[in-house]
Amino acid sequence: MFAKAFRVKSNTAIKGSDRRKLRADVTAAFPALGTDQISELIPGKEELNVVKLYVHKGDSVTVYTSGGNPILFELEKNLYPTVYTLWAYPDILPTFITWPLVLEKLVGGADLMLPGVVVPPTGLPQVQQGDLCAIALVGNRAPVAIGVAAMSTAQMLASGLKGKGVSVLHTYQDHLWRSGDKSSPPAIAPLDPTDSCEEKVHLGLQGNLKSLTLDGEEENGQVPLREASEDTSSRAPSQDSLDGKPLQEQMDDLLLRCFLHALKSRVKKADLPLLTSTLLGSHMFSCCPEGQQLDIKKSSYKKLSKFLQHMQQEQIVQVKELSKGVESIVAVDWRHPRKGSTLEGSEVRKIITDYAKRNRLVDADNRNLVKLDPILCDCILEKNEQHLVTKLPWDCLLTRCLKNMQPAYQVTFPGQEPILKKGKLCPIDITLALKTYNKKVTVVRNLETYGLDPCSVAAILQQRCQASTIVSPAPGAKDSLQVQVQGNQIHHLGQLLLVDGSCPAPLFPG
């Protein structure tokens, strides 16, 4: 509902009688809230505003704000809590659990589909069709979305967990959330200590997870899922799964890879300060390649805090304890160099091919297609394609990857170190132009790119062609010279540049 910007009609302070009525409505709508909690939510004297707005679909919505944050919204005479309220009172609604990767789909306007629901050992929450419910991520009880149940719990189980589970109304990171202080979900541990990913995987849910689809995507679209518990140990990479490296070194590499990928593609400046637990649970785990399990305890760091301390020493991030025992990332050096060495096109092809095969992304029914996991999606898809494109042909995948990489070229001269430069390699440009009185001149540009001294080339052409030459700045090119030769000298230039062995003077500078 709030996936797109809304239009505010009015914003006024609430009257005393309306405040009392709102308190009574909240008491009736959310019986799990005690008297003291309702008094905290709707204080007697603090400022409380009523905001009338229209969402992008035209629906009229009333929002109640306190302390600058939206706390409740009313639609068609039904009252709903916002995520800000649910973070303070996480247990007032029945809560469905899903995976961190699903959150970005929900924020984009998708509903929660049943194949993406994680069934805890205690079973699904008991709801009836139309009941208000919350959605939380694995490993954190803080809700990230609210909506209404699309069917009852009994119907969900009878359907084999297929179809729409929750019609989503409001999510963390949507425009209603952005109208507040834009804080991140707190880290709230599950009530049941057995409510961990390891237990869930043992329930045999992997088959259902592979068929996860979201409303608005292609019918056969799939979303690869990640476990999101720092303590989980199931399905970790084996000793031989990643180039034969020791398990600890594998996990260190995977941890750094997920961390840098999360900073590059998911965390924005507006998200700071960001709880370190949110970075891990909502961003890093969803960047983990399919078939691999991020388990910090199996890394050399053992704890997220130690890893982030190392990243702070590398001056990539700055971590501070903004409240007692709770660390947050307060700054990120977005310009910190994170790129590897240069790669040739054939090397890029091999890396992508090996990655797709290692992570089992090659389509089983059509081996000419590659399934796109979150990392490939972030690398090659446009924003408007994220919910639509799930597979690509090999040639299209490789072409897109190369297109999104920084082009560079290397020039090697005898007896010198290779010169590496960014950008595309421009060929030597030879143009035949007409001057005044219909006189022809030959103009040569881009000689310096290939180590050719324009003055030396001009001297040789003057001698060979018995024609005047001029060396001047090349128009539109910084620090570049062009050579102009009288007459049509393309033939002589071709012989000279192809090195026919009769060159009377060195072409290279120095």
C-alpha positions as CSV (number, residue, x, y, z in Angstrom):
1,M,0.0,0.0,0.0
2,F,2.8,2.4,0.8
3,A,5.3,1.0,-1.7
4,K,5.0,4.3,-3.6
5,A,4.9,7.9,-2.4
6,F,1.6,9.2,-1.0
7,R,0.0,12.6,-0.9
8,V,-0.7,14.3,2.4
9,K,-4.1,16.1,2.6
10,S,-3.9,17.5,6.2
11,N,-1.8,17.2,9.4
12,T,-3.4,18.4,12.6
13,A,-3.0,17.9,16.3
14,I,-5.5,15.4,17.8
15,K,-8.3,16.7,20.1
16,G,-8.7,15.5,23.7
17,S,-12.0,13.6,22.9
18,D,-10.5,12.0,19.8
19,R,-7.5,10.9,21.8
20,R,-9.7,9.1,24.3
21,K,-11.7,7.5,21.5
22,L,-8.5,6.4,19.8
23,R,-7.3,4.8,23.1
24,A,-10.6,2.9,23.3
25,D,-10.3,1.8,19.7
26,V,-6.8,0.5,20.3
27,T,-7.9,-1.4,23.4
28,A,-10.6,-3.1,21.4
29,A,-8.4,-3.8,18.3
30,F,-5.4,-5.1,20.2
31,P,-6.5,-6.9,23.4
32,A,-3.0,-8.2,24.0
33,L,-1.9,-4.7,24.9
34,G,-2.2,-3.9,28.6
35,T,-3.4,-0.6,30.1
36,D,0.1,0.7,30.8
37,Q,1.2,-0.2,27.2
38,I,-1.8,1.6,25.7
39,S,-0.9,4.7,27.9
40,E,2.7,4.5,26.5
41,L,1.5,4.2,22.9
42,I,-1.1,7.0,23.2
43,P,0.1,9.3,26.0
44,G,-2.3,11.7,27.6
45,K,-0.4,14.9,27.1
46,E,2.4,14.4,24.5
47,E,1.8,15.7,21.0
48,L,-0.2,13.3,18.8
49,N,-1.1,14.2,15.3
50,V,-3.7,13.0,12.8
51,V,-2.5,12.9,9.2
52,K,-5.0,12.5,6.3
53,L,-3.4,11.2,3.2
54,Y,-4.1,9.5,-0.2
55,V,-2.0,6.5,-1.3
56,H,-1.0,6.0,-4.9
57,K,-4.0,3.9,-5.6
58,G,-6.3,6.6,-4.4
59,D,-7.3,5.1,-1.1
60,S,-7.8,7.5,1.8
61,V,-5.8,6.6,4.9
62,T,-5.6,8.2,8.3
63,V,-2.3,8.0,10.1
64,Y,-1.6,8.7,13.8
65,T,1.9,10.0,14.6
66,S,3.7,10.5,17.9
67,G,7.1,11.8,18.4
68,G,7.6,12.1,14.7
69,N,6.9,8.5,14.0
70,P,3.7,6.9,12.5
71,I,2.3,4.6,15.2
72,L,-1.1,3.6,13.7
73,F,-3.0,3.9,10.5
74,E,-6.7,3.5,9.8
75,L,-8.1,2.2,6.5
76,E,-11.8,1.6,6.0
77,K,-12.5,1.9,9.8
78,N,-9.9,-0.8,10.6
79,L,-7.0,0.1,12.8
80,Y,-3.4,-1.2,12.0
81,P,-0.1,-0.8,13.9
82,T,3.0,0.4,12.1
83,V,6.3,-1.4,12.3
84,Y,7.5,1.3,14.8
85,T,4.7,0.2,17.1
86,L,5.3,-3.5,16.6
87,W,9.0,-3.1,17.4
88,A,7.9,-1.8,20.9
89,Y,5.2,-4.5,21.2
90,P,6.3,-7.4,19.0
91,D,3.8,-10.0,20.3
92,I,0.5,-8.2,19.9
93,L,-0.2,-9.9,16.6
94,P,0.2,-13.5,15.3
95,T,3.4,-13.5,13.4
96,F,4.5,-15.5,10.3
97,I,8.3,-16.0,9.8
98,T,10.1,-15.7,6.4
99,W,13.6,-15.4,5.1
100,P,15.6,-12.1,4.9
101,L,15.8,-12.3,1.1
102,V,12.0,-12.1,0.9
103,L,12.0,-8.7,2.6
104,E,13.1,-6.7,-0.5
105,K,10.2,-8.3,-2.4
106,L,7.7,-7.3,0.2
107,V,9.1,-3.8,0.2
108,G,8.6,-3.7,-3.5
109,G,4.9,-4.4,-3.1
110,A,4.7,-8.2,-3.2
111,D,2.5,-10.2,-0.9
112,L,3.9,-13.0,1.2
113,M,3.4,-16.4,-0.5
114,L,3.1,-19.5,1.5
115,P,6.2,-21.3,0.0
116,G,8.3,-18.5,1.6
117,V,6.8,-19.0,5.1
118,V,9.1,-20.8,7.6
119,V,7.2,-23.2,9.8
120,P,8.7,-23.2,13.3
121,P,8.6,-26.3,15.5
122,T,5.6,-25.0,17.3
123,G,3.7,-24.8,14.0
124,L,2.1,-21.9,12.1
125,P,0.2,-19.2,14.1
126,Q,-3.5,-19.7,14.3
127,V,-5.4,-17.2,12.2
128,Q,-8.7,-16.9,10.3
129,Q,-9.0,-15.4,6.9
130,G,-8.9,-11.6,7.1
131,D,-7.1,-11.6,10.5
132,L,-4.4,-9.0,11.1
133,C,-1.0,-10.5,11.3
134,A,2.7,-9.6,11.3
135,I,5.7,-10.8,9.4
136,A,9.2,-11.3,10.9
137,L,12.5,-12.6,9.6
138,V,14.2,-15.8,10.7
139,G,16.3,-15.2,13.9
140,N,14.7,-11.8,14.8
141,R,11.2,-11.4,16.4
142,A,11.0,-7.7,15.4
143,P,8.2,-7.6,12.7
144,V,9.2,-6.1,9.3
145,A,5.7,-6.1,7.7
146,I,2.0,-6.3,8.6
147,G,-1.0,-7.5,6.6
148,V,-4.1,-9.6,6.6
149,A,-4.3,-13.4,6.3
150,A,-5.4,-14.4,2.8
151,M,-6.7,-17.7,4.2
152,S,-7.0,-19.5,7.6
153,T,-4.3,-21.6,9.1
154,A,-6.3,-24.7,8.4
155,Q,-6.6,-23.7,4.7
156,M,-2.9,-23.0,4.5
157,L,-2.0,-26.4,5.7
158,A,-4.6,-28.0,3.5
159,S,-3.2,-26.3,0.5
160,G,0.3,-27.8,1.2
161,L,1.6,-24.3,1.8
162,K,0.9,-23.0,-1.7
163,G,-0.7,-19.8,-2.8
164,K,-0.9,-16.4,-1.1
165,G,-0.5,-16.4,2.7
166,V,-0.6,-12.7,3.7
167,S,-1.8,-9.7,1.8
168,V,0.8,-7.1,2.8
169,L,-0.3,-3.5,3.8
170,H,2.8,-1.9,5.3
171,T,6.5,-2.8,5.5
172,Y,9.8,-1.7,6.9
173,Q,11.5,0.6,4.3
174,D,8.2,1.6,2.6
175,H,7.1,5.2,2.3
176,L,5.1,5.2,5.6
177,W,8.2,4.0,7.4
178,R,10.2,6.7,5.7
179,S,7.9,9.3,7.1
180,G,9.3,8.5,10.5
181,D,12.8,8.5,11.9
182,K,13.9,5.7,9.5
183,S,15.3,3.6,12.3
184,S,16.1,-0.1,11.7
185,P,14.4,-3.1,13.3
186,P,15.8,-3.9,16.7
187,A,17.3,-7.3,17.3
188,I,14.7,-9.3,19.3
189,A,15.6,-12.9,20.0
190,P,13.0,-15.6,19.3
191,L,11.0,-16.6,22.4
192,D,11.7,-20.3,21.7
193,P,15.4,-21.0,21.6
194,T,14.7,-23.9,19.3
195,D,13.3,-21.4,16.8
196,S,16.5,-21.4,14.7
197,C,17.3,-22.1,11.1
198,E,19.0,-25.4,11.9
199,E,15.7,-26.8,13.4
200,K,13.7,-25.5,10.4
201,V,16.0,-27.1,7.9
202,H,15.5,-30.4,9.7
203,L,11.8,-30.0,9.2
204,G,12.3,-30.8,5.6
205,L,11.3,-27.5,4.3
206,Q,13.9,-27.2,1.6
207,G,11.6,-28.6,-1.1
208,N,9.0,-25.9,-0.4
209,L,11.6,-23.2,-0.2
210,K,12.9,-23.9,-3.7
211,S,9.4,-23.2,-5.1
212,L,9.0,-19.8,-3.4
213,T,7.2,-17.4,-5.7
214,L,6.0,-13.9,-4.9
215,D,2.9,-12.1,-6.1
216,G,3.7,-10.1,-9.3
217,E,6.5,-12.4,-10.5
218,E,6.4,-14.9,-13.3
219,E,4.6,-18.1,-12.4
220,N,7.7,-20.2,-12.6
221,G,10.0,-17.6,-11.0
222,Q,12.0,-18.8,-8.1
223,V,13.7,-16.9,-5.3
224,P,16.7,-18.6,-3.7
225,L,16.6,-18.4,0.0
226,R,19.2,-18.0,2.8
227,E,19.2,-19.0,6.4
228,A,19.7,-16.1,8.7
229,S,21.0,-17.3,12.0
230,E,24.5,-16.4,13.1
231,D,24.7,-19.6,15.2
232,T,23.4,-22.0,12.6
233,S,25.8,-24.7,11.4
234,S,23.8,-26.8,9.0
235,R,24.6,-26.9,5.3
236,A,28.0,-25.1,5.7
237,P,30.4,-25.4,2.8
238,S,32.4,-28.6,2.8
239,Q,36.2,-28.8,2.9
240,D,36.4,-29.4,-0.8
241,S,33.5,-27.2,-2.0
242,L,35.5,-24.0,-2.6
243,D,38.8,-24.7,-4.3
244,G,40.0,-27.1,-1.6
245,K,40.7,-24.3,0.9
246,P,40.5,-25.0,4.7
247,L,37.0,-24.6,6.0
248,Q,37.9,-21.6,8.2
249,E,39.6,-19.8,5.2
250,Q,36.5,-20.5,3.1
251,M,34.3,-19.0,5.7
252,D,36.5,-15.9,6.1
253,D,36.3,-15.4,2.3
254,L,32.5,-15.9,2.3
255,L,32.0,-13.5,5.2
256,L,34.1,-10.8,3.5
257,R,32.3,-11.3,0.2
258,C,28.8,-11.1,1.8
259,F,29.9,-8.0,3.8
260,L,31.2,-6.1,0.8
261,H,28.3,-7.1,-1.4
262,A,25.8,-5.9,1.2
263,L,27.5,-2.6,1.5
264,K,27.7,-2.2,-2.3
265,S,24.2,-3.2,-3.3
266,R,21.9,-3.0,-0.2
267,V,23.0,-0.6,2.4
268,K,22.4,3.1,1.6
269,K,23.7,6.2,3.3
270,A,20.2,7.0,4.5
271,D,20.2,3.7,6.4
272,L,23.0,4.8,8.8
273,P,23.3,4.4,11.7
274,L,22.6,0.7,11.0
275,L,22.4,-1.9,13.8
276,T,25.2,-4.5,13.2
277,S,22.6,-7.2,13.8
278,T,20.4,-5.8,11.0
279,L,23.4,-5.7,8.7
280,L,23.9,-9.4,9.3
281,G,20.3,-10.6,9.4
282,S,18.7,-8.3,6.7
283,H,21.6,-7.7,4.3
284,M,24.6,-10.1,4.6
285,F,22.7,-13.4,4.7
286,S,20.7,-12.5,1.7
287,C,23.9,-11.9,-0.2
288,C,25.1,-15.4,0.5
289,P,25.4,-17.6,-2.7
290,E,22.9,-20.4,-3.0
291,G,24.2,-23.7,-1.7
292,Q,26.5,-22.0,0.8
293,Q,25.8,-21.2,4.5
294,L,27.3,-18.2,6.2
295,D,28.3,-19.3,9.7
296,I,30.5,-16.7,11.6
297,K,31.4,-19.2,14.3
298,K,33.3,-21.2,11.7
299,S,35.3,-18.2,10.6
300,S,38.5,-17.1,12.2
301,Y,36.6,-14.2,13.8
302,K,34.1,-16.3,15.6
303,K,31.9,-13.2,16.3
304,L,30.5,-10.5,14.1
305,S,31.9,-7.8,16.4
306,K,35.4,-9.0,15.9
307,F,35.0,-9.1,12.1
308,L,33.5,-5.6,12.1
309,Q,36.4,-4.4,14.3
310,H,38.8,-5.7,11.6
311,M,36.8,-3.9,8.9
312,Q,37.0,-0.8,11.0
313,Q,40.8,-1.2,11.1
314,E,40.7,-1.5,7.3
315,Q,38.9,1.9,7.4
316,I,35.9,0.5,5.5
317,V,33.3,1.2,8.2
318,Q,33.1,3.0,11.5
319,V,31.3,1.1,14.4
320,K,30.1,2.8,17.6
321,E,28.1,1.6,20.6
322,L,25.2,4.1,20.5
323,S,23.4,2.4,23.4
324,K,24.7,0.0,26.0
325,G,25.6,-3.3,24.5
326,V,24.2,-2.4,21.1
327,E,26.7,-1.6,18.2
328,S,25.8,0.2,15.1
329,I,27.6,1.1,11.9
330,V,27.7,4.9,11.8
331,A,29.8,5.5,8.7
332,V,30.9,3.7,5.5
333,D,33.8,4.7,3.3
334,W,32.0,4.2,0.0
335,R,35.1,5.1,-1.9
336,H,37.3,2.5,-0.2
337,P,39.0,0.4,-2.9
338,R,37.2,-3.0,-3.1
339,K,38.0,-4.1,-6.6
340,G,40.2,-7.0,-7.6
341,S,42.8,-7.3,-10.3
342,T,42.0,-6.9,-14.0
343,L,40.5,-9.7,-16.0
344,E,40.4,-10.6,-19.6
345,G,37.1,-11.5,-21.3
346,S,38.0,-15.2,-21.3
347,E,38.7,-15.1,-17.6
348,V,35.4,-13.4,-16.9
349,R,33.6,-16.1,-18.9
350,K,35.4,-18.8,-17.0
351,I,34.6,-17.2,-13.6
352,I,30.9,-16.9,-14.4
353,T,30.7,-20.4,-15.8
354,D,32.3,-21.9,-12.8
355,Y,30.2,-19.9,-10.4
356,A,26.9,-21.0,-12.1
357,K,28.0,-24.6,-12.1
358,R,29.3,-24.6,-8.6
359,N,26.1,-23.0,-7.3
360,R,23.8,-25.3,-9.4
361,L,22.3,-22.4,-11.3
362,V,22.2,-24.1,-14.7
363,D,18.6,-24.9,-15.5
364,A,18.0,-28.7,-15.3
365,D,15.4,-28.6,-18.1
366,N,17.2,-26.3,-20.5
367,R,21.0,-26.2,-20.0
368,N,21.2,-23.1,-22.2
369,L,19.5,-21.1,-19.4
370,V,21.0,-19.9,-16.1
371,K,18.9,-19.2,-13.0
372,L,19.7,-15.9,-11.4
373,D,20.6,-15.9,-7.7
374,P,20.6,-12.6,-5.7
375,I,24.2,-11.9,-6.5
376,L,23.7,-12.2,-10.3
377,C,20.4,-10.2,-10.0
378,D,22.2,-7.3,-8.3
379,C,25.1,-7.4,-10.8
380,I,23.2,-7.5,-14.1
381,L,19.5,-6.7,-13.8
382,E,17.9,-3.3,-13.9
383,K,15.6,-2.3,-11.1
384,N,12.5,-2.8,-13.2
385,E,13.6,-6.4,-14.1
386,Q,14.2,-7.6,-10.5
387,H,10.8,-9.1,-10.1
388,L,10.4,-10.3,-13.7
389,V,13.6,-11.9,-14.9
390,T,14.6,-15.2,-13.3
391,K,16.7,-16.9,-16.0
392,L,18.9,-15.8,-18.8
393,P,20.6,-17.5,-21.7
394,W,24.4,-18.0,-21.3
395,D,25.3,-15.5,-24.0
396,C,23.0,-12.8,-22.6
397,L,24.3,-13.4,-19.1
398,L,28.0,-13.0,-20.2
399,T,27.2,-10.0,-22.4
400,R,25.5,-8.2,-19.5
401,C,28.3,-9.0,-17.1
402,L,30.9,-7.7,-19.4
403,K,28.8,-4.6,-20.2
404,N,28.6,-3.7,-16.5
405,M,32.3,-4.1,-15.8
406,Q,34.8,-1.2,-16.0
407,P,36.5,-1.5,-19.4
408,A,40.3,-1.2,-19.5
409,Y,43.2,-2.0,-21.8
410,Q,46.9,-2.8,-21.5
411,V,49.6,-1.6,-23.9
412,T,53.0,-3.3,-23.9
413,F,56.1,-1.9,-25.4
414,P,59.5,-3.7,-25.8
415,G,61.6,-3.3,-22.7
416,Q,58.9,-1.4,-20.7
417,E,56.4,-2.4,-18.1
418,P,52.9,-2.8,-19.4
419,I,50.7,0.2,-19.2
420,L,47.2,-0.3,-17.9
421,K,44.5,2.3,-18.5
422,K,40.8,2.5,-17.8
423,G,38.2,3.0,-20.6
424,K,37.8,1.7,-24.1
425,L,40.7,1.3,-26.4
426,C,40.3,3.9,-29.2
427,P,41.8,3.0,-32.6
428,I,44.1,5.4,-34.4
429,D,41.8,7.7,-36.3
430,I,42.8,8.6,-39.9
431,T,40.5,11.2,-41.6
432,L,40.7,12.8,-45.0
433,A,39.4,16.4,-44.8
434,L,38.9,19.2,-47.2
435,K,40.3,22.6,-46.5
436,T,39.9,25.9,-48.3
437,Y,40.2,26.0,-52.1
438,N,39.3,22.3,-52.1
439,K,42.7,21.2,-50.8
440,K,42.9,17.8,-49.2
441,V,44.6,17.1,-45.9
442,T,45.1,13.9,-43.9
443,V,44.5,14.1,-40.1
444,V,45.7,11.5,-37.7
445,R,44.6,11.2,-34.0
446,N,45.0,8.9,-31.0
447,L,48.7,8.2,-31.7
448,E,49.7,8.6,-28.0
449,T,47.5,5.7,-27.0
450,Y,49.8,3.3,-28.8
451,G,53.0,5.0,-27.6
452,L,53.6,6.9,-30.8
453,D,55.0,10.4,-30.6
454,P,53.0,12.7,-32.8
455,C,56.1,14.9,-33.5
456,S,58.1,11.9,-34.6
457,V,55.3,10.7,-36.8
458,A,55.0,14.1,-38.4
459,A,58.7,14.3,-39.2
460,I,58.7,10.9,-40.8
461,L,55.6,11.7,-42.9
462,Q,57.1,15.0,-44.0
463,Q,60.1,13.1,-45.2
464,R,58.3,10.2,-46.9
465,C,55.5,12.2,-48.4
466,Q,57.5,15.3,-49.3
467,A,54.6,17.3,-47.9
468,S,54.2,19.8,-45.1
469,T,52.9,18.6,-41.7
470,I,51.4,20.4,-38.7
471,V,51.1,19.1,-35.1
472,S,48.3,20.7,-33.1
473,P,46.0,20.0,-30.1
474,A,43.3,17.5,-31.0
475,P,39.8,19.0,-30.7
476,G,37.7,17.6,-27.8
477,A,40.6,15.5,-26.5
478,K,42.5,16.6,-23.4
479,D,46.3,16.4,-23.6
480,S,46.2,14.8,-27.0
481,L,47.8,16.0,-30.3
482,Q,46.9,15.4,-33.9
483,V,49.0,15.3,-37.0
484,Q,47.9,17.0,-40.2
485,V,49.6,16.2,-43.5
486,Q,49.1,18.0,-46.8
487,G,47.3,15.8,-49.4
488,N,45.9,12.3,-49.3
489,Q,48.5,10.3,-47.4
490,I,46.4,7.4,-46.2
491,H,48.5,4.9,-48.2
492,H,51.8,6.1,-46.7
493,L,50.2,6.2,-43.2
494,G,49.0,2.6,-43.5
495,Q,52.5,1.5,-44.5
496,L,54.1,3.4,-41.6
497,L,51.7,2.3,-38.9
498,L,51.9,-1.4,-40.0
499,V,55.7,-1.2,-39.6
500,D,57.0,-2.2,-43.0
501,G,60.6,-2.3,-41.7
502,S,61.9,0.7,-43.6
503,C,61.1,3.2,-40.8
504,P,64.1,5.7,-40.8
505,A,63.5,7.0,-37.3
506,P,62.1,5.6,-34.0
507,L,58.4,6.1,-33.5
508,F,58.4,5.7,-29.7
509,P,59.0,8.6,-27.4
510,G,62.4,9.0,-25.7
